Amino acid sequence: DVLAMSLYPKEGIGSAQNPGWEESTRYVQHSIEHYSDQWETYPYPVAINVAGVVGGMEYPQIVFCSVNARGRGLFGVTDHEFGHAWFPMLVGSDERRHAWMDEGLTTFLNFYSGLDFYDGTPQAGMQRYAQLVARTMQSPIADQPILTYADRLRREALGFLAYRKPAGGLILLREYILGPERFDAAFRAYIDRWAYKHPKPADFFRTMEDVAGEDLDWFWRGWFYSTSTLDQAITGVEAGTASAPARITVAQRDDLLLPVEMRITYGDGTTEQRRIPVEAFFTSDTFDVTVAAGRTVQRVQLDPRSILPDVDRANNRWSRSDTTSSSDDGGSSPRN
């Protein structure tokens, strides 16, 4: 059992409309129980949240959060600081060199804890993350890779490169690439194998691949080692005939590769989901998807759930009504 408690002055108390530190212990209890059930048992007998002058700071068994924090803000900082009980307290990440192994993995934990507390869904959360990451990837903040040593990261880039981008990548790895079952088994194994030790990035990458049973070099290289952006695009659609199959050409226009999800809508109103594995783009920037002869392609949408950080979503869709040219045999091309 863990004794959860909070210490705060009267200045920390909020209102009915904007609750404050009177809710703190409930937040602490949620975080400890959620992370213990989902990943690994909390390693200490007590968990203490103290109202103080800092925004947030973690130590074993005790954290300090701003006395002025309220509502979701107080939940968020409390949840984050107690997430550090797993990284770097339990798994001794070298945060002086690899800030993302401390802050990024903790921010990843927070994503699911917050969804659990506020009854959210992964897809809605991923859509918000996708927009944030895509927008920031195109800014000067993102011109260093995640694996840049912490003391060489520009101050204004720290929040994105140490917290949000690595967390966003791991969310994609769980929800879009490996699936929760394989990811969770690998992530728990990483915590178990490296508890009270000091792993390096390669140890994390190797453990995830070993337990998940998949070569993920392409993902680590694109997301963690480079500053590349993601731009999946529909570059051509040949509608086909009664005897010839339709063909949809998909391109990956930058070096950050991810699998492609596609929704095809046919002339009769039915839809079909297709998924193109990332291996299809290892030797070519484009890949052709064929559709059975006699089926009329009406619309095509890449990333129909809008969960990928695609920097140009305008080229993710094609519609027959938007085409600029159409031949007698039904051939057409997208307008981009």
Disulfide bonds with the S-S distance in Angstrom:
none
